[in-house]
Amino acid sequence: MRNSYILLDERMRFLDCTTGAKIPSNSILDVGVKSALNHAGFDQKSFILRGGKFLWSKDDTKFDW
């Protein structure tokens, strides 16, 4: 499960937890998402293997009351 989540702090920085510590990237507001994500320690394979990718549908938000 480690590295299969993307953590974002209150300063809009990704937190790299690969070493067990939470090391912040530069803020996405300063460097953009792509650049900051490169320092997030995110493992896309682990994300897929844990079932992190799934289909979202607005139909799921409709209520039949």
C-alpha positions as CSV (number, residue, x, y, z in Angstrom):
1,M,0.0,0.0,0.0
2,R,2.9,2.3,0.6
3,N,3.4,4.8,-2.3
4,S,0.0,3.9,-3.8
5,Y,-1.6,7.0,-2.5
6,I,-1.0,10.7,-3.3
7,L,-1.0,12.8,-0.2
8,L,-1.4,16.6,-0.4
9,D,-0.9,18.9,2.6
10,E,-2.4,22.2,3.4
11,R,0.2,24.1,1.4
12,M,-0.7,22.1,-1.7
13,R,2.5,20.0,-1.5
14,F,2.7,16.3,-2.3
15,L,4.1,14.3,0.6
16,D,6.7,11.7,-0.4
17,C,6.5,8.8,2.1
18,T,8.9,6.4,0.4
19,T,11.4,6.6,3.3
20,G,8.7,6.5,6.0
21,A,8.9,10.2,6.6
22,K,6.6,12.7,4.9
23,I,8.9,14.8,2.7
24,P,7.0,17.7,1.0
25,S,7.5,18.6,-2.6
26,N,7.4,22.2,-3.9
27,S,3.8,23.5,-3.9
28,I,1.7,22.8,-7.0
29,L,0.8,26.5,-6.9
30,D,4.5,27.4,-7.5
31,V,5.7,24.6,-9.8
32,G,2.6,23.0,-11.2
33,V,1.2,19.5,-10.7
34,K,3.4,17.6,-13.1
35,S,6.6,18.9,-11.6
36,A,5.5,18.4,-8.0
37,L,4.1,15.0,-8.7
38,N,7.6,13.9,-9.9
39,H,8.7,14.3,-6.2
40,A,5.6,12.6,-4.6
41,G,7.0,9.1,-4.5
42,F,3.8,7.8,-6.2
43,D,4.0,4.3,-7.5
44,Q,1.4,4.0,-10.3
45,K,1.7,0.2,-10.5
46,S,0.9,-0.2,-6.8
47,F,-2.0,2.2,-7.2
48,I,-3.5,0.0,-10.0
49,L,-2.7,-3.3,-8.1
50,R,-4.6,-2.2,-5.0
51,G,-7.7,-1.3,-7.1
52,G,-7.2,2.4,-6.9
53,K,-8.5,3.1,-10.4
54,F,-12.2,2.8,-10.9
55,L,-15.0,4.3,-13.0
56,W,-16.8,7.3,-11.6
57,S,-20.3,8.1,-12.7
58,K,-22.7,10.9,-12.0
59,D,-25.4,8.2,-12.0
60,D,-24.0,7.1,-8.6
61,T,-25.1,10.5,-7.1
62,K,-28.7,10.2,-8.1
63,F,-31.1,9.3,-5.3
64,D,-34.3,7.5,-5.7
65,W,-36.3,8.9,-2.8
